[in-house]
């Protein structure tokens, strides 16, 4: 029993130490990610402000000719090294798009971004925006002629290169995921190989909905209490204490309504709790 107690104490200390290192690595990665986005936003804002005040582009816009406007956008995109540039009407309808000239986009696709810009101090906004299935870090500013006449959008693609850059600074594997409303999570940037990407994606609850998990205990609770070295009364009290974490036990039927909350409470360790380990 002494040896077992010593092993348990050492193992718990190792687990706590590993969790501490993981939390520190996550915080470092999060800070690096925020700083990287901030630096990229500064570059994008500087480049798009240059176009917003460009007389030649305003002249192209005044023609109201989509091909002329698109040509001017494409020239500027190539000159500044952006991945996408768009011109939107004041209500968000696409006028020109360097990434997809054939597919019109509805105002709703940019409604949140436009609302951010309209309520900001300088009429500008930045965000991670999914466009035609690709994620971009974008900045949007108004085009003045001299009154606000359109919106100019510029963006850098968010792909695996961004995750690789973060890994160089943090020495950690990095993955970025997004979800639109109730749709499944999607990976937009990752340093993981394809097989691990699938495991990571499957680890998130699809659609964002909470699904109750139910199962039956394989033996009577009295026997379970004996196996755990406790009285049936103490086992019942323990089950009752788990109700705050989304666990309800009725007879032999166990229902888990909030697995994430339960995991935060239980803090499972793969080396101990995973039967496949």
Secondary structure as UniProt FT lines:
FT   HELIX           2..52
FT   HELIX           55..62
FT   TURN            63..64
FT   HELIX           66..80
FT   STRAND          84..88
FT   TURN            90..91
FT   STRAND          94..97
FT   HELIX           107..110
FT   HELIX           111..119
FT   TURN            121..122
FT   STRAND          125..131
FT   TURN            132..133
FT   STRAND          134..144
FT   STRAND          148..157
FT   HELIX           160..170
FT   STRAND          175..178
FT   TURN            181..182
FT   STRAND          186..190
FT   HELIX           194..202
FT   HELIX           206..208
FT   STRAND          213..216
FT   HELIX           221..228
FT   HELIX           232..241
FT   HELIX           242..245
FT   STRAND          247..250
FT   TURN            251..252
FT   STRAND          253..256
FT   HELIX           259..266
FT   HELIX           270..273
FT   TURN            275..276
//
